[in-house]
């Protein structure tokens, strides 16, 4: 059975009600362009959800064994549809104050797992 890896990433959103409404609308079922969903699936991402609370977004992503973040980034940089989507999303998103340069979504580190407890 292939091993899945779960990733949890965070990003802030412009808290204005218009920005939040627009961002949520773009992410409704059928909202993202088909090319974006194809790009995500083709990279080895098996599951992806974005959650929202206040001015924070959380992305939960599960990837298969062939997923490479570097390969995904390179493919995205070369794809004009993905670049157009990213430019559109930049209007709503705000990098976390501690995000490294050039990094938008920041990965969280797991510090607890019930499965590992006695």
N, C-alpha and C positions, 0 to 999 in steps of 0.2 A: 504494500500500500504506500503510495507516495506521501512524503512528509509535507504538511502545510506549515507555513510560518505566518504568524499573526504580527502585524505592524500597527502601532497606534501613533498617529501624528497629529499635531496641533497647529492651528493658525488662527489669527484673529480676523474678525469681520468688522467693517465699518458699522457702528451700532445704530446709525440712523435707520428709521423704520423703512424708508424708501430703499436703501441699500439691502437691508435684510430681506425685504419682500422680493426685490429683483433677483437676488442670489438664490433664494428658495425657489422662485419661479423657474429660473434657468435649470435647476436641479430636479424639478418634478419629473415624473415618469414621462418620457418622450421629449423632455426639455433639451438635454445635451444633443448636439449634432451626432448623427450615427457614426461619423468618423472618430469621434472621441471615444465612444463605447467600444468600437472595433480596436482602437489603439490600446485601450486598457486591457481588453481580453487577449489580444495578440501578444502582450508582454509577459504573460504568465500570471497575471493577477486573476485569481479565481473568484474573489468576492471583494466588494468595496462598498462601504457605507460612509456617509458624512452625517454627523450629528451636530446640532446647534444648541447652544445655551448662552444667553446674554450676548457678549461680543466675542465668543469663542466658538471655533469649529473643531471638531474631532473627526479624524478619518480612521476608520478601522478597515484594514486591508489584509486579506489572506492571500498568500502567494504559493504557487507550486514550486517544486524543486528546481525548475529551470529559470526562475525569475532572477533577473539581474537589474538592480537599480541603475547601475552605470549604463547598461544597454538600453533601458527604458528612457533614461535622460538623453542619450545620444539619438535614439529614434524620435523622441519628442522634438528635439532641437532641429531635426531635419524634416519635420512634417509641418507644412504650412497650415493645415487645419488645426493641429494641436497648438501651434504658435498663435493663431487667431483666437482660439478659445482662451488660452492663457492671458492674452492681452485684454480680452473682455473681462475675465475674472479679476484681473488686477484692479479694476475699478472698485471692487467690493472688498477685496482682501487687504489685510494689514499684517505685515510680518511681525512676529513676536520680538520684543525688544532685545532678547538675548539670542536671536537666530544668527547663525554664522552668515557671513557675507555670501550672497548668491543663493541662499537657502530660503525657501518659502515655507513649506510644511516642515515642522521640526519633530523628529522622532522622540517618543517618550521611552523611558527605561522602566521595565517592569521591576518592581521592588517586592512584590508579594504574589504568591500563588497558593490558593487553598490546596491544590493538588500536591504541593510539596510539604504540606503540614502533616504532622503525625496525627 
